């Protein structure tokens, strides 16, 4: 029988080492070496990362980090001044876009910049630098080693001061606003001309400013101006009929729709009892009027308080009252006085003529009275007027007809 093999005994150590396996001391030394190498690699790697990160940070000193976007512009690597310039250039179209304000056929143009629009480009770039300074060492290391970016993206805020919008709308109003003009009568030439009415207009400032501000914020380029129409109070329809009294010529004309349709020879006031001039209107149409003494204390002192309708009535068969006190068109039997200045201010017409005028006009019809020639007094000035002598050099009557009694001069 074979005897069992005895284990080998180490002289340096009493431990028994199995056959085919390294000694324990050898493993410890090898592990230590490996760990040392790994530690060295890690130290060197960390140092390299730190150095790379440091170098990366130095490279971007005073410049924006990659991944910095302002107003859609990649400003990574730019200095503050360069970034601000690029951003302002990018938003320039938004500030200089031409806007059109319209009303009817008229237009006005303006840009946001002209209205005083402001932007925060400088503040946005400053915020990007703040974000870069706030990046941690690890974030910067990742940017340096792995190519990560800052991921900063900011839009530009544009503000539109209300003062600029208010001033622009006020300027438009200064050129567009106008008062309504009533139709009126121009008789500066001695004849009647109807000046037509004109509508007024006024810019509705608050509504217009609001529309412009909304367009600025939305980016619209067309803005409707709000304008209110002001209608005139008097139109040409109010002057479809006008009566014109031409003192001196001593004729009356009836205008219809701006054209002369009728004319009559009349007597107007004596120089001392002048027919009033200006624009008046018909206030009353009187059929077979009663004459009431208008001046019982002066020239009518020896006349009755009133005279009823009939042949002796100074007002004839019709009277058309003016808005001027105690003045009227009226009939007369003293037809010899027609064509002269013969009354106490009223306008005398033959009875046939006054009936015609009475039937044609209505209450409210304008009356224009104007002096167009030297007066032709029928009577000499006196408390009780008498006929001007026949040698006055014209066609005045040379006798005192029966019709020329006090009753016929009581107007």
Buried (B, 14 or more C-beta within 10 A) or exposed (E): EEEEEEEEEEEEEEEEBEEEEEEEEEEEEEEEEEEEEEEEEEEEEEEEBEEBBBEBBEEBEEBBBBBBBBBEBBBBBBBBEBBBBBBBEBBEEBBEBEBEBEBEEEEBEBBBBBBBBBBBBEEBBBBBBEBBEEBEEEBBBBBBEEEBBBEBEBEBEBEBEEEBBBEBBEEBBEEBBEEBBBBBBEBEEBBBEBEEBBEBBBBBBEBBBBBBBEBBEEEBEEBEBBBEEBEBEEBBEBBBBBBBBBBBBBBBBBBEEEEEEBEBBBBBBBEBBBBBBEBBBBBEBBEBBEBBBBEEEEBBEEBBEEBEBEEBBBBBBBBBBBBBEBBBBBBBBBBBBBBBBBBBBBBBBBBEBBBBBBEBBEEEBBBBBBBBEEBBBBBEEEEEBEBBEEEBEEEBBEEEBEEBBEBBBBB
